[in-house]
Amino acid sequence: MSASLTPTSITGSGTSTLNVTTTTKARGTYTLTVKGVSGGITKSVNVTLNVQ
């Protein structure tokens, strides 16, 4: 499994897209933690990825 962000950096209230690539052997449910850092502030959220 691999992941990438496009774009890798944003300013203000911009957005970024998380792309996750898996193989068919990776079927299952995964919890991913997405973390954002801006200056001294860090925010994180858990999301669920279902690979069928």
Backbone as XML, in Angstrom:
<?xml version="1.0"?>
<chain id="A" units="angstrom">
  <residue number="1" name="MET">
    <atom name="N" x="0.845" y="-1.143" z="0.000"/>
    <atom name="CA" x="0.000" y="0.000" z="0.000"/>
    <atom name="C" x="0.905" y="1.224" z="0.000"/>
  </residue>
  <residue number="2" name="SER">
    <atom name="N" x="0.546" y="2.207" z="-0.812"/>
    <atom name="CA" x="1.284" y="3.473" z="-0.819"/>
    <atom name="C" x="0.286" y="4.617" z="-0.910"/>
  </residue>
  <residue number="3" name="ALA">
    <atom name="N" x="0.723" y="5.788" z="-0.487"/>
    <atom name="CA" x="-0.158" y="6.951" z="-0.498"/>
    <atom name="C" x="0.629" y="8.180" z="-0.910"/>
  </residue>
  <residue number="4" name="SER">
    <atom name="N" x="-0.085" y="9.143" z="-1.516"/>
    <atom name="CA" x="0.542" y="10.409" z="-1.891"/>
    <atom name="C" x="-0.491" y="11.523" z="-1.770"/>
  </residue>
  <residue number="5" name="LEU">
    <atom name="N" x="-0.003" y="12.739" z="-1.536"/>
    <atom name="CA" x="-0.851" y="13.922" z="-1.464"/>
    <atom name="C" x="-0.589" y="14.814" z="-2.663"/>
  </residue>
  <residue number="6" name="THR">
    <atom name="N" x="-1.669" y="15.347" z="-3.248"/>
    <atom name="CA" x="-1.540" y="16.260" z="-4.379"/>
    <atom name="C" x="-2.429" y="17.462" z="-4.137"/>
  </residue>
  <residue number="7" name="PRO">
    <atom name="N" x="-1.908" y="18.667" z="-4.013"/>
    <atom name="CA" x="-0.478" y="18.980" z="-3.880"/>
    <atom name="C" x="0.015" y="18.599" z="-2.489"/>
  </residue>
  <residue number="8" name="THR">
    <atom name="N" x="1.333" y="18.549" z="-2.323"/>
    <atom name="CA" x="1.914" y="18.139" z="-1.044"/>
    <atom name="C" x="1.890" y="19.258" z="-0.014"/>
  </residue>
  <residue number="9" name="SER">
    <atom name="N" x="1.672" y="20.480" z="-0.446"/>
    <atom name="CA" x="1.641" y="21.617" z="0.467"/>
    <atom name="C" x="0.524" y="22.568" z="0.042"/>
  </residue>
  <residue number="10" name="ILE">
    <atom name="N" x="-0.195" y="23.127" z="1.017"/>
    <atom name="CA" x="-1.265" y="24.083" z="0.715"/>
    <atom name="C" x="-1.128" y="25.297" z="1.627"/>
  </residue>
  <residue number="11" name="THR">
    <atom name="N" x="-1.770" y="26.383" z="1.234"/>
    <atom name="CA" x="-1.785" y="27.585" z="2.068"/>
    <atom name="C" x="-3.236" y="27.981" z="2.332"/>
  </residue>
  <residue number="12" name="GLY">
    <atom name="N" x="-3.448" y="28.672" z="3.440"/>
    <atom name="CA" x="-4.795" y="29.123" z="3.757"/>
    <atom name="C" x="-5.748" y="27.961" z="3.928"/>
  </residue>
  <residue number="13" name="SER">
    <atom name="N" x="-6.920" y="28.091" z="3.332"/>
    <atom name="CA" x="-7.934" y="27.043" z="3.453"/>
    <atom name="C" x="-7.975" y="26.156" z="2.213"/>
  </residue>
  <residue number="14" name="GLY">
    <atom name="N" x="-6.844" y="25.952" z="1.576"/>
    <atom name="CA" x="-6.770" y="25.120" z="0.380"/>
    <atom name="C" x="-7.039" y="23.661" z="0.679"/>
  </residue>
  <residue number="15" name="THR">
    <atom name="N" x="-7.061" y="22.847" z="-0.363"/>
    <atom name="CA" x="-7.318" y="21.416" z="-0.207"/>
    <atom name="C" x="-6.208" y="20.603" z="-0.861"/>
  </residue>
  <residue number="16" name="SER">
    <atom name="N" x="-6.118" y="19.362" z="-0.439"/>
    <atom name="CA" x="-5.173" y="18.416" z="-1.004"/>
    <atom name="C" x="-5.888" y="17.081" z="-1.132"/>
  </residue>
  <residue number="17" name="THR">
    <atom name="N" x="-5.546" y="16.304" z="-2.150"/>
    <atom name="CA" x="-6.172" y="15.007" z="-2.378"/>
    <atom name="C" x="-5.226" y="13.898" z="-1.958"/>
  </residue>
  <residue number="18" name="LEU">
    <atom name="N" x="-5.736" y="12.961" z="-1.148"/>
    <atom name="CA" x="-4.970" y="11.799" z="-0.724"/>
    <atom name="C" x="-5.286" y="10.651" z="-1.670"/>
  </residue>
  <residue number="19" name="ASN">
    <atom name="N" x="-4.270" y="10.158" z="-2.365"/>
    <atom name="CA" x="-4.418" y="9.016" z="-3.272"/>
    <atom name="C" x="-3.769" y="7.793" z="-2.632"/>
  </residue>
  <residue number="20" name="VAL">
    <atom name="N" x="-4.525" y="6.706" z="-2.506"/>
    <atom name="CA" x="-4.029" y="5.473" z="-1.909"/>
    <atom name="C" x="-4.057" y="4.387" z="-2.967"/>
  </residue>
  <residue number="21" name="THR">
    <atom name="N" x="-2.933" y="3.700" z="-3.130"/>
    <atom name="CA" x="-2.818" y="2.612" z="-4.099"/>
    <atom name="C" x="-2.581" y="1.308" z="-3.342"/>
  </residue>
  <residue number="22" name="THR">
    <atom name="N" x="-3.376" y="0.284" z="-3.685"/>
    <atom name="CA" x="-3.224" y="-1.021" z="-3.035"/>
    <atom name="C" x="-3.121" y="-2.101" z="-4.107"/>
  </residue>
  <residue number="23" name="THR">
    <atom name="N" x="-2.853" y="-3.296" z="-3.662"/>
    <atom name="CA" x="-2.914" y="-4.453" z="-4.545"/>
    <atom name="C" x="-4.154" y="-5.257" z="-4.187"/>
  </residue>
  <residue number="24" name="THR">
    <atom name="N" x="-4.554" y="-6.179" z="-5.031"/>
    <atom name="CA" x="-5.734" y="-6.998" z="-4.731"/>
    <atom name="C" x="-5.496" y="-7.883" z="-3.516"/>
  </residue>
  <residue number="25" name="LYS">
    <atom name="N" x="-4.236" y="-8.118" z="-3.165"/>
    <atom name="CA" x="-3.922" y="-8.933" z="-1.992"/>
    <atom name="C" x="-4.125" y="-8.159" z="-0.696"/>
  </residue>
  <residue number="26" name="ALA">
    <atom name="N" x="-4.396" y="-6.861" z="-0.792"/>
    <atom name="CA" x="-4.528" y="-6.014" z="0.393"/>
    <atom name="C" x="-5.974" y="-5.867" z="0.848"/>
  </residue>
  <residue number="27" name="ARG">
    <atom name="N" x="-6.853" y="-6.767" z="0.448"/>
    <atom name="CA" x="-8.265" y="-6.644" z="0.816"/>
    <atom name="C" x="-8.432" y="-6.627" z="2.327"/>
  </residue>
  <residue number="28" name="GLY">
    <atom name="N" x="-9.341" y="-5.766" z="2.779"/>
    <atom name="CA" x="-9.605" y="-5.656" z="4.208"/>
    <atom name="C" x="-9.962" y="-4.232" z="4.572"/>
  </residue>
  <residue number="29" name="THR">
    <atom name="N" x="-10.059" y="-3.989" z="5.859"/>
    <atom name="CA" x="-10.385" y="-2.662" z="6.378"/>
    <atom name="C" x="-9.180" y="-2.132" z="7.131"/>
  </residue>
  <residue number="30" name="TYR">
    <atom name="N" x="-8.802" y="-0.906" z="6.829"/>
    <atom name="CA" x="-7.622" y="-0.277" z="7.422"/>
    <atom name="C" x="-8.007" y="1.071" z="8.021"/>
  </residue>
  <residue number="31" name="THR">
    <atom name="N" x="-7.378" y="1.416" z="9.122"/>
    <atom name="CA" x="-7.529" y="2.749" z="9.696"/>
    <atom name="C" x="-6.293" y="3.557" z="9.328"/>
  </residue>
  <residue number="32" name="LEU">
    <atom name="N" x="-6.511" y="4.696" z="8.681"/>
    <atom name="CA" x="-5.424" y="5.583" z="8.302"/>
    <atom name="C" x="-5.492" y="6.834" z="9.163"/>
  </residue>
  <residue number="33" name="THR">
    <atom name="N" x="-4.361" y="7.307" z="9.619"/>
    <atom name="CA" x="-4.295" y="8.566" z="10.351"/>
    <atom name="C" x="-3.722" y="9.619" z="9.423"/>
  </residue>
  <residue number="34" name="VAL">
    <atom name="N" x="-4.511" y="10.655" z="9.160"/>
    <atom name="CA" x="-4.085" y="11.759" z="8.298"/>
    <atom name="C" x="-3.750" y="12.924" z="9.221"/>
  </residue>
  <residue number="35" name="LYS">
    <atom name="N" x="-2.518" y="13.435" z="9.083"/>
    <atom name="CA" x="-2.044" y="14.492" z="9.973"/>
    <atom name="C" x="-1.670" y="15.719" z="9.166"/>
  </residue>
  <residue number="36" name="GLY">
    <atom name="N" x="-2.059" y="16.885" z="9.672"/>
    <atom name="CA" x="-1.699" y="18.152" z="9.053"/>
    <atom name="C" x="-0.950" y="19.016" z="10.049"/>
  </residue>
  <residue number="37" name="VAL">
    <atom name="N" x="0.085" y="19.692" z="9.581"/>
    <atom name="CA" x="0.898" y="20.536" z="10.445"/>
    <atom name="C" x="0.984" y="21.924" z="9.838"/>
  </residue>
  <residue number="38" name="SER">
    <atom name="N" x="0.729" y="22.954" z="10.662"/>
    <atom name="CA" x="0.844" y="24.335" z="10.227"/>
    <atom name="C" x="1.471" y="25.129" z="11.361"/>
  </residue>
  <residue number="39" name="GLY">
    <atom name="N" x="2.695" y="25.572" z="11.151"/>
    <atom name="CA" x="3.393" y="26.261" z="12.232"/>
    <atom name="C" x="3.544" y="25.329" z="13.412"/>
  </residue>
  <residue number="40" name="GLY">
    <atom name="N" x="3.082" y="25.745" z="14.569"/>
    <atom name="CA" x="3.173" y="24.902" z="15.757"/>
    <atom name="C" x="1.914" y="24.111" z="16.032"/>
  </residue>
  <residue number="41" name="ILE">
    <atom name="N" x="0.961" y="24.107" z="15.098"/>
    <atom name="CA" x="-0.317" y="23.421" z="15.297"/>
    <atom name="C" x="-0.338" y="22.131" z="14.487"/>
  </residue>
  <residue number="42" name="THR">
    <atom name="N" x="-0.704" y="21.038" z="15.136"/>
    <atom name="CA" x="-0.846" y="19.745" z="14.468"/>
    <atom name="C" x="-2.260" y="19.248" z="14.661"/>
  </residue>
  <residue number="43" name="LYS">
    <atom name="N" x="-2.897" y="18.843" z="13.579"/>
    <atom name="CA" x="-4.242" y="18.263" z="13.624"/>
    <atom name="C" x="-4.171" y="16.891" z="12.976"/>
  </residue>
  <residue number="44" name="SER">
    <atom name="N" x="-4.923" y="15.939" z="13.522"/>
    <atom name="CA" x="-4.966" y="14.619" z="12.900"/>
    <atom name="C" x="-6.388" y="14.076" z="12.955"/>
  </residue>
  <residue number="45" name="VAL">
    <atom name="N" x="-6.694" y="13.206" z="12.000"/>
    <atom name="CA" x="-7.998" y="12.569" z="11.938"/>
    <atom name="C" x="-7.808" y="11.123" z="11.453"/>
  </residue>
  <residue number="46" name="ASN">
    <atom name="N" x="-8.587" y="10.226" z="12.010"/>
    <atom name="CA" x="-8.563" y="8.835" z="11.563"/>
    <atom name="C" x="-9.660" y="8.635" z="10.519"/>
  </residue>
  <residue number="47" name="VAL">
    <atom name="N" x="-9.319" y="7.964" z="9.431"/>
    <atom name="CA" x="-10.287" y="7.618" z="8.395"/>
    <atom name="C" x="-10.200" y="6.125" z="8.136"/>
  </residue>
  <residue number="48" name="THR">
    <atom name="N" x="-11.291" y="5.545" z="7.676"/>
    <atom name="CA" x="-11.332" y="4.117" z="7.381"/>
    <atom name="C" x="-11.244" y="3.891" z="5.886"/>
  </residue>
  <residue number="49" name="LEU">
    <atom name="N" x="-10.362" y="3.001" z="5.479"/>
    <atom name="CA" x="-10.208" y="2.618" z="4.079"/>
    <atom name="C" x="-10.662" y="1.169" z="3.946"/>
  </residue>
  <residue number="50" name="ASN">
    <atom name="N" x="-11.659" y="0.943" z="3.095"/>
    <atom name="CA" x="-12.147" y="-0.414" z="2.818"/>
    <atom name="C" x="-11.665" y="-0.829" z="1.430"/>
  </residue>
  <residue number="51" name="VAL">
    <atom name="N" x="-10.849" y="-1.877" z="1.373"/>
    <atom name="CA" x="-10.351" y="-2.405" z="0.104"/>
    <atom name="C" x="-11.118" y="-3.694" z="-0.183"/>
  </residue>
  <residue number="52" name="GLN">
    <atom name="N" x="-11.869" y="-3.694" z="-1.315"/>
    <atom name="CA" x="-12.691" y="-4.861" z="-1.646"/>
    <atom name="C" x="-12.171" y="-5.583" z="-2.850"/>
  </residue>
</chain>
